[in-house]
Each structure stands twice: as C-alpha cells, then as structure tokens.
Amino acid sequence: MKLHLCNKYHLTLSSLLLSCLFAAPLLAQQQQTNTGESPLFRGEQLLINGSYAAAADIFQMADGLDRNEGIVGASKAFFMMGNTQEAINIIEQVIEDDDYASYPLLSTQLAEVKRSIGQSAEAIEILSVLIEGQFEPPVRALVQYGSLLRFVGRKAEAGEYLDRAVQRYNNGLVFASEDVVMVALASWLLGNFHDANSLFDEATRANPNNLEAHVLWGDLFLEKYNASDAERSYQDALDINSRYVPALVGIARVVGDERSLQRALAINPNSVIAMEAYGQLLLMASRQDEALEYFERALNINPESLKTLSILAAQAAFNQREDEYEAFKSQVDEFSPNNPQFLGDVADTFGNNYLFAEAVEFARAAIESDSEYWQGYTLLGSNLIRLGEEEEGKANLEISFENDPFNVLTSNMLKVFDTLETYATLESENFKVHMSQNDADILWPYLEPLLEESWDTLTVKYGFEPEGPILIEVFENTEDFAVRSVGLPDIGPLVGICFGKVVTLISPDTLSANWQEIVWHEFMHVITLQMTNNRMPRWLSEGISVWEEREGRPYWGRSQGLDLVRAATEDKLLHIKDLNSGFSGARNNADLGFAYFQSYLVVDYITEEYGFEKLAEFIDQYAVVKEDSERFNEVFQLTMDQFNDGFLGWIDRRVEEINVFVHTEDVPDEGEGHGHGIRENSSAILAELYNNASLKQHMRSRIEENARDFQAHLQLGIVLFKEEDFEQAKFHLITANDMLPSYTGYPSPALVLSQIYDREENRAEQLRWLEILLENLQHDYDSAMILADAALAGQNFDRAAYYIDRAIQVDPYRSGVHELKARYATAIDDSALAVTEYEVLLKLEISDPVEARTDLAEAYLKNGQIDEAKQSVLYALEEAPSYRRAQEVLLQSLDGAPN
Amino acid sequence: MTRTKTFKLLSIIITLVVSGSLSAQLDEPNNELEGAANYFLDSSDATKWAVIITGPTVGETNQAQFRQWSFSLHDILTRDYGYSSDTITLLYGRGAPALPGGDRVDGATDRQSIEQALSDLASRVATGDQVTLYLIGHGSGAEEEAKFNIVGPDMTGSEFATLLDQFDRQDIVIVNTTSASYGFSTSLSSEGRVVISSTRSPSERYDPIFSRYFIEALDSRNGDRDKNNRVSMLEAFEYAKNNVEAWYEEQGRLASEHAGLDDNGDALFALNPTVDAIDGRLAEIAYIDTLVDDTANLSQEARELKAKMQEIERSVFILRGRKQDFLDANYWEQMEGLLVDLARATGRFNDVAGLPEEEEISADETLSEQTNETPPLQ
C-alpha cells in the first residue's frame, strides 16, 4: 500500500477538529492536580519532561473518561524507569478475563511491554484478540501487530495489517501525531522509506514534542547510515527530554558515547536497547568480558532480543564454536524462523572482523531467507568488493539501491564505482591496480617495481605466497577512499587499508607522506592477513607491518625514541592483552599513533629476543582459533603476564640505552599521514616565535637541571642560530644530535646544522649534515634534491640515484625530481630510463609542452624508439612548426638515429 | 575604432586557422573574423607602448611585492622586448620611492598623473601603435562600482575606459591584475581590445598572484609556447593561468582567483580562451614586442627560401585548422610531409643566410612582411 500524503490544509482542519473533540472530555474532568491541571495533562507534561516517577503517580489519579489513558500513561512511565512488571500489572489489573478488545489502548500498551521482555507470542495473542474484536482498531494496534507478525516471520500477514494502517491514513482518518508516527513506522516496515520519512516529518511538525517520532525517525536515518540526520533527530528528542532513554541510546549508537549509555542505564536499569548498544561498544573496544555481561543481562530481560542473539551468534561463529552458534540460531528460529536480519547482523559482524568470505555466505543466506531484505544486498555487495569480486559486488549494490535508495552506504559505494569507471587499470605480475589516469602516467612507473619488490621480498621472507592478483585501488579523492574502505566518507587519519586481497590507498598526490612506506606496510598486511585467514588481531598485524617498514628501508619506520621514553616515564604502555583496545579505544590521533608504535615495539622485542622464526611461528598461531594465552604459551612457553613482564624489562633497557631526559613541559611531536608523514616538533617550531632572551635563559636552566634534556639543547640551538651565534648553536645542536641521532621530528638538530653551514657557505658540511638528516628522516624532499644534485654534479651516480629515489618517495608529482632523474639517465647513458622520465615530465609540464615533447622525442630517438620519436616531435611541431630544435629531431627520426 | 589597414598575411592566416571548417567559412563569411582582421596587424612600423600603473598599498610585504613586480616588468620589457624608458610609462604608488631603481618611476598613481600620463602618451602615439596597460595593486567593489585603488579618490572602470577613448587609432591591451579586478575589467571591454583580468567573478576579492606568473611568462620569453621567439598575450595568459592553478593545488588551497580574457568586446571573460574559441583570437596575435624586419640584407636565394618556408608554414596552419575534417592517419601523413619540408627548407635557409646557430630564424618571424595576398585555399 502506497501512501497518499494529505495536504497541509486537510491536516490543519483535521487537527482543529481533533483538538475540539479532545477538549470536551478535558473540560469535563473532575479530578485535578494541585496545580489545577487535569492528571492526564499534568502526567503528559511530566512524562515529556522525563519526570517518570511523578508522571506514574499523577497518571494514576486520572479517572472517569481519562482513566484508561491515565493507566496507559502510568504504564509508559513505569516502563521508562525499567519497572516492566509494574507496567504490566497496572494494565492487567484493569483488563478482566483477557477481554482485550474492550480495552484497545491498554491492550496495545500491554502487548508492547510484553514484546519488550521477549513475550512476543503473548503480545501477538493480545493484539489478535483486540483487532478481531474491534471494527476499527487503533492505528497503533494495527501497526504494532503488523510489526510483531513481521518480527516472527509472518511477513505476508504483517503486510495486511500494516497496509490497513496506511489505508486509514489515505482515507483521511489519521490525524494525531502519535498515530501519524505509527503510519510512518508501517511505511518503513513495508519498505516505503520515502513515505516513512515524510510521515515522520509530518508527525514531528504536528507535535514537536513527540519524542517517539523523533527517535524512530533517527532510527530510520541510522538504518540508512545517515549518521548526521540521525544524530539531529536524537538530539531534537533530548532537547525536549534529556532523560529519554531511546534518544540517549540513539546518540550513543551514532557517536559511540559511553556516558550516554551510562546515563540511560541509570534512568532505566533494564533498558535492553541500552545494554545491547553498550555491549556493542565494549566489543568494539575489545572489552569482551564486560560486553558479554551486558548481553547476558539483555537476554535475561528479553530472551527474544534479536540484536543480542545475532551478536552472540556471530561471536560463536567467529570463534568456530559451531554448536553454540546453532544454539543461538535455534533460539531465534523458535520465535522468528530464518530471520533475515539475524543472518544479516551475523554477516555484518563477520565483515567488520575482516572475515569477508564468511560475511558473504551469511549475507547470501539472509537474502535467501527474504529476497526483499535490501540491506542483505548491501552487505553482500560490500563484502564481495572487499574480496575483489567487483562485478558481482556492484550488481548487488545496485539491487539494494534500486529498492532502498536512502541507504547512504549503498549509494556512496556505487558512486565510487562511477569514479572507478574513469580510472585506468594496470597490471603487473602479481597486482592489478585501479588508479586515475594522472597516477597511471606519473606514479605507476615507480609503483609497479615497488609492488613487485615487496612481493618478492616478503613472500620469500615469510614463506607464504598470498592468493592473487592483489587488487590495489589508489584514490585521488579522500572521500572515495573512505567510502570504498568503510562505506562512509569519514575514515579519520587512515591513509591505506588492507582487506586481505584488496588494498585501498589515498593517492600520494593527495597525501603528505612517504607513499612507498605506505605501500610496503599495506602489502605486509596482505601477507599476515592471508596467512591467518584474516584472523590476525589488529595490533599484531600493524606491529608487523610497521616493523617491516624498517626492514624494507633503513630510513623507513618510526623512530620515536622520545615518545618511548615519555610513555615509559608516564607508565602509558598497555599490557599485551590490551593492545587491541589501544586501536579500538583510541580517543585521538596521538593515542592511535602510539598504539601503532607500541605494537611495533612488541614485534621488535619478539624478533630481538626470540628471533624472527618465533615471530613467524606466532603468526601461524592465529590461523587457528584458540585463546591468546594458549598462543603465547605454545610459542614462548610463557603466560601473557610473563611475556608482558619480559617486554617491559626490555623497554626499560631500551629507555636506559636512549638515555634522554624528557621534560614534562614538552609535548609529543605531532605526526601527519597517519604515522607515515612528517612529525612536527611544535615546541621547536615555536622557538622561533618566543622571546629569545627568556627562552634562552629557560632552556639553559633546563640543561643545568638535566644535561640530557634533548629538547632544551635543540631549542637553544635554534634560538642561537637565529641570533647568528653559530658556534654556540652548533655546540648545542651537535650535543642534541649525539644524544638522539635517530630523532626524526621536524626541525631536527641535523636540519638546523645544515642550515647553519649553508649560511656559512660551507657546502661540504652542509651536505654532510643533510646526509645525516636523511639517514633517519624520510619526508624531506628538498634535502634529498640538494644531495642528489650535488652527487650528480660530482658524478657520484649511485648516490645521485639513491637521493633521487628518496625525493620521489616524498613527492613524485614535482617536475624538479624528474628533470634531475632525466639528467641522471643521460649521464649514465640509460636511454630507457630517460624515456620514462621524459614521459613523466610531459605529463607534469604545464608551461612548455612543446619543449617537453621535443625532449621526449629526443629520448625516444636515443632509445631506438623511432616511431615514437617521430610522433612526439610531430605533436610538438604541430603547435610550433618553426621550432628549430624540434625540426632537427624530426629530420633525425627520418634518418632513424640521433646525430 | 574606425581605421583601415592593409590586410596583412598573418592576420589572414590566423583567420583561416581559427575557422573550424574552411568550407563553412567560404559559404558563410565570418563577420566577426573579418572585423578582427583590422586589429593587431603587427607591423614592424608600429611602436609598442607600455603603461604600468601600480596602485598604493600598505604593509612592507605588499609594498615589496608590488615594487618588485612593477620594476621587474619594466626591466623585462626593456631587456627582452625592445621597449625603452621612452616607450614605458611607470606610475607608482605615491611616486618614485627612495630606493634603488626608483628612477624608473615617471609619476605617482593618482588621478591627475594617470590622466596626464595617458594624455601625453596619446599625443605621442601613431595610428596602428599598440598600447598595453598593466594595472598592479588593489581593487574594490563590484560591477559598475568596481574601482582601482589609487592615491586619492579611487577610479572606476568606466572612468578609466573614458581615458582610453583617446586611443581610438591604436590597439589596446589591458592586463588588470588587481584584487576584485573583474568589475573594473568588464567596463574596459570593447571591440578590438584585449582585456585580461586576474579574476573572473565579483566574489574573487583577495590579492591575486596572477601578476607574478604573468611577468614570469614574459621573463626570458618563458611563455613562448609555439617557439617563435615571441610571446603573445594569449601565450602569456595561458602560462600565468596554468601556473596559478598549479600554485593553489600545490598549496592545497581552493583557488581564490580565476583569470579570464576577453577580446571580442562582449565583456564576457573566457577562462580558457583559444585561437578557435570566442575569446582568444586577438590575444593570439597581440604580441608583446614589435616585429623586426630583418630581411633587408638577405640574398635572393635566402629570400626565396624564406618565402617557401612561409608558404609551408601557412599550409601547416591551414591543415591544423581543418584537423577535424581528416582521418587521423591521413592528417598526420599530410602534416608530417609539410613539417619535414619546412624543417629541410629552414635548414637550407640557415645555411644560405649563414646565420650562426643562435641567430637562426624561423619562418614566422618575418611572415607578415611578405605578402598581402589571400593564401590559396585547399
């Protein structure tokens, strides 16, 4: 049944009539509260304001024609406080001999309460009697009945009752906001999402204090992954009643706010939806045991809690506890056979835990159970994409979109396909890469060899060859990257994500970071994820990927000595068993960055103390399901506590070796590019802005207090450099550098020293310090270029190649580095390399394409590519026919050789 | 403008090149193009004049930047394009600064000085000369109220346009690089004029960096895209525009300026003017420098070779203008034949003329001197 929305005049007139109808009994009211208002009116006010206990009392004062409404109000108030039994009792005391048909409002409320505690069968019975016995049952009764029938799998019957509610609206017989919201719910359940949205709008306009309407509208938005509108709806409800538990839960589901859930449970200790949301939040934070407590409490109150059962079933299936999964499934089947949402939720859990193949299986089962379960197609499509099955994935997303165009996740993912259609697809031996044409022209010549090098190096090292080809998708637009990765446009600081067989990356053109390190890091994830059938915990996978950065290139990785000292001093290191929560519970980028760093340290510890073989053995442990304690015991013959003690002892030794004092007034360096970008030392940067005299004095006093104060030496050196006291500056900067030579923040002692020697026109020392700088710092394009240029001038071709590569790692989109590399190619007589560089330069050139084409033509000619040379120079001459150099190249191309 | 001139070859070529379809042109004479043929005839007899008007500013950084742009432009025009202190008028802020190079300044940028300078110039220019006005500084307001900030009461676009009316027998180019330049620039639009504006919307009010790259395009002929050793206004515009876009991209900022060019007098500024678009035709033939006639001392053989080179080059332009009429392979086959002939003829010419390598000249440098005949149609 489709909805015919009434026009606003109809609505206004109807509302007026209704107001008049309601006004009469109110006037006839005999009993009044001490404020002179009727109990019903006052009770409603208290209920809306969240004064539930007072509302329950006042509602019970209503009598006469208001009595039943008063009891319904009292029942609702009890329910809001979690006093379910009283919410039931107060109604059952009125209804005699199960005569539900005679008490439609009371019966409907009774059925809703019973449903909330898992008595769906009784609720259906009550509503069935009511609806059979009433010529025109209340809209609410019809919709709740339809909803219940749908819940227990009687979808066809459900549709009949839901349609009746919508028909009632279409006939102009639904006026009150409280009933309009029910018609909205009916439309939603019937899959008419657009109508539902309009009706929620109508309901909230008709009565802006309709809390149920605001929250259900928010739930609709949230189901469609429209978090911002959902949050707004929940907030609208909370602005009216800050103690409205469904809205508090809604907000928590949107923003992951634990305090909202604590508040919700303080108001209603038996709120199942709050417990479910809390449990989910704790699960995400890897606080399994606490989560289980909430789920158990939820099931005790409502054994038919579908969300809880699906989460617990997914956990059982995830941990390969088949019997347990089957038990949960049977439990659901008892009240809702083959519930598609249950299967969909299980699929979602698997997908969120990177088990995409299993997620696909469950999504297929959900669709099989109900071919109109559109979310199932979204789940199927998104998980297929993460397995690299793009075509089938897209086809399923399209089915979902056609039937549920409001699902933001679906439409976002389809939009990315539109982007991908404009992308080029390139293939190497083991990789298939989607990237923009710009990246295909400029990045691919450097990406391809790196990908194959990572494959060759890491597959041999780990003795494991992943299933390929590995699909790499490089997105120029950060939102496309985020949507492709998680379905939504905000993904925080992440710059690359590995799904096992698929890797998504932000294009280096959009990024300020070392893109080669990111590629290496992500490919390492491919190995560890596939080695463990995607069961590797995040901390270990990240720890290994970061550790392998340093193995890949000595200047990659994270040299965060100061952070380590600071963390050890402040006792911030997490226990081994809590490492995953370091990621899931990170409150900011700094927390997240430290989670990566500590995970790397653990892997470093394992390889240093136990050897690489033990690391490989440890990885293998995750290919099978078992307890973490068992894994540590089998590989290291230690309990997790013992292992953790060993790790902390090793950290203490490292801190001693670093032997640097970290002052409490210094803040940690702030990194860009999610750990792959430059780390800025904000204190040192600000040193330039401070009052020199006072800063100098302060830093000198700090050094007097502790001679190993690295930051004090660095900042003092910067100030002295500014004052052109170069000798004193050198002393402090060299002291700082000797103290912590691996320091990679910006600015670093080596960088400032190079600048001093530049000012002193001491080229040799300037270059020496730049070399020292680049031994650890991987993000400095300019320094690499200076060193490359100097090496080329000195005909030190190996060093020139090395530093050119270092500059390309930072920014392959600047023509300067390619001009240098082309010069290098010419100098070493590598005509093929020269061609590559001039091809890239042509793509980068914006001011002088004629010159660029002529350069390229010359390079082709020298490389024996006569036809390409001729065509390139013809393009140049087409634009500049009288350009003599190009003319000469053209004539040479006719001769077949350069002069 | 009412003047008429000899119909020179270069204009004819440009006219043909810009026509998308030759046959269409034959059937339906393009009045617009015919009109365009009367402007920027690029004669070696004509003199090119430059007026640089730099508005006042505050702050050391702005002052230094405006000074650097103004003086650099003055020096580049002198060094690379044959201008002299006599053909350049530089009005600068409150007058000559007490700094090195201040002697370049001819006066302050106030209303009286501007009016006087333009009046003086009007008395010196000849018919067919080209006057290029470079405006550097700040602008304000929008549409008719848009103003160029000068010392004293600011000047509106229509006031400035009135001052330009006295140059009705000269070719006029205006390069307006001020902030909020759009409204002011639209007032200057007129048939036969090339107007370049560093912004293309009243909402673009921040100080643009267009000047920097426009001057860079002129410097050492960086903007000479077609390698004929000359820089046209279109080439300089393209160079500056592309580099401005790249600058904003590199800075990771949304561009707060989009330069536009109008040369058909409709006051609508094209973001991507080209020789075959509505705007771009005049700008393509509006060169910064004056054509040099250096054929006087050539031998007969060299003159014949030069004529041949020009003939071939003309054929290249015509073929290029008809590219869409050909199959790709056929087009390139014909183009290759022409370009090879041209390359060989140029090589032979350089040998005969005995020019050292760095002085070798190409066909189009003297192209407009040769003939006023309509080229053969193909």
Boltz contact constraints between the chains, C-beta under 6 A:
constraints:
  - contact:
      token1: [A, 846]
      token2: [B, 242]
      max_distance: 6.0
  - contact:
      token1: [A, 846]
      token2: [B, 246]
      max_distance: 6.0
  - contact:
      token1: [A, 847]
      token2: [B, 239]
      max_distance: 6.0
  - contact:
      token1: [A, 850]
      token2: [B, 227]
      max_distance: 6.0
  - contact:
      token1: [A, 874]
      token2: [B, 336]
      max_distance: 6.0
  - contact:
      token1: [A, 877]
      token2: [B, 339]
      max_distance: 6.0
  - contact:
      token1: [A, 879]
      token2: [B, 226]
      max_distance: 6.0
  - contact:
      token1: [A, 880]
      token2: [B, 226]
      max_distance: 6.0
  - contact:
      token1: [A, 880]
      token2: [B, 227]
      max_distance: 6.0
  - contact:
      token1: [A, 881]
      token2: [B, 313]
      max_distance: 6.0
  - contact:
      token1: [A, 881]
      token2: [B, 316]
      max_distance: 6.0
  - contact:
      token1: [A, 881]
      token2: [B, 342]
      max_distance: 6.0
  - contact:
      token1: [A, 882]
      token2: [B, 228]
      max_distance: 6.0
  - contact:
      token1: [A, 882]
      token2: [B, 362]
      max_distance: 6.0
  - contact:
      token1: [A, 882]
      token2: [B, 363]
      max_distance: 6.0
  - contact:
      token1: [A, 882]
      token2: [B, 364]
      max_distance: 6.0
  - contact:
      token1: [A, 883]
      token2: [B, 227]
      max_distance: 6.0
  - contact:
      token1: [A, 884]
      token2: [B, 360]
      max_distance: 6.0
  - contact:
      token1: [A, 887]
      token2: [B, 343]
      max_distance: 6.0
  - contact:
      token1: [A, 887]
      token2: [B, 346]
      max_distance: 6.0
  - contact:
      token1: [A, 890]
      token2: [B, 343]
      max_distance: 6.0
  - contact:
      token1: [A, 891]
      token2: [B, 343]
      max_distance: 6.0
